[in-house]
Amino acid sequence: MSARRGEIMKELGLKRWRARSKNIEPLPPHPAAANTVAETESAPELSLDERATQIMRMDWPRLKDSVAGCVACPLHQGRNKTVFGVGDEHASWLFVGEGPGAEEDLKGEPFVGQAGRLLDNMLAAIQLKRGKDVYIANIVKCRPPGNRAPEPLEAAQCEPYLHRQIELIKPKLIVALGKVAAVNLLQREASIASLRGRVHAYRGIPLIVTYHPAYLLRNLPGKAEAWVDLCFAVDTMHGLKNTPAAAT
């Protein structure tokens, strides 16, 4: 075991881990996107379905511009920066959290606080690294006041953005970090306990549920359970990459 991995294991509060076998600034307006952004964000007569249809036609630059100027729900009133997401835009792994916290709101990047450092250690423990075959996003792009959970309307207004990101990334596996991410992606209410340890699906993409790093900072025993989930995710990814469809 390397000294670095030993440090990571210590940080996560586990004595011995064994895997089972088996600051982003908003981009300047994109010239070709100006009309699309204006139509999407400043036309209150658009229904949610019509707005989602417009968003689903956007490429990466247009999508980033649209998020940066979004005023679709009240969360925009208290934000410093939108938090679009970060990482490899063709990643196999997509990690989805709840929403930006105070540090994320200031820097415009997801998971940059204490919970973000723990997430980086969790990734390193399974030989992953932020930005390298990994993309990180949230259910909502603006910070909810007091770090509360996003309201259903807020999540619904942001869902087309996340859905379009997923369509563009085409990840092989989604890992939902925490209950808020899980219930919004799966569109059903359930406990973390009932969702862990099984492969679900988001629009046909395999999805696994584990705890949010912020929860693990408050509940140290949960780190051992999270490690089980990470091992399960690795096993699942290995299976996905070894299927005939993945090999062609």
Stockholm file with secondary structure:
# STOCKHOLM 1.0

chainA/1-248         MSARRGEIMKELGLKRWRARSKNIEPLPPHPAAANTVAETESAPELSLDERATQIMRMDWPRLKDSVAGCVACPLHQGRNKTVFGVGDEHASWLFVGEGPGAEEDLKGEPFVGQAGRLLDNMLAAIQLKRGKDVYIANIVKCRPPGNRAPEPLEAAQCEPYLHRQIELIKPKLIVALGKVAAVNLLQREASIASLRGRVHAYRGIPLIVTYHPAYLLRNLPGKAEAWVDLCFAVDTMHGLKNTPAAAT
#=GR chainA/1-248 SS CCHHHHHHHHHTTCSCCCCCCCCCCCCCCCGGGHHHHHHHHSCTTSCHHHHHHHHTTCCHHHHHHHHHTCCSSGGGGGCSSCCCCEECTTCSEEEEESCCCHHHHHHTSSSCSHHHHHHHHHHHHTTCBTTBSEEEEESCSSCCGGGCCCCHHHHHHHHHHHHHHHHHHCCSEEEEESHHHHHHHHTSCCCHHHHTTSCEEETTEEEEEECCHHHHHHCTTHHHHHHHHHHHHHHHHHHHHTSHHHHC
#=GC SS_cons         CCHHHHHHHHHTTCSCCCCCCCCCCCCCCCGGGHHHHHHHHSCTTSCHHHHHHHHTTCCHHHHHHHHHTCCSSGGGGGCSSCCCCEECTTCSEEEEESCCCHHHHHHTSSSCSHHHHHHHHHHHHTTCBTTBSEEEEESCSSCCGGGCCCCHHHHHHHHHHHHHHHHHHCCSEEEEESHHHHHHHHTSCCCHHHHTTSCEEETTEEEEEECCHHHHHHCTTHHHHHHHHHHHHHHHHHHHHTSHHHHC
//
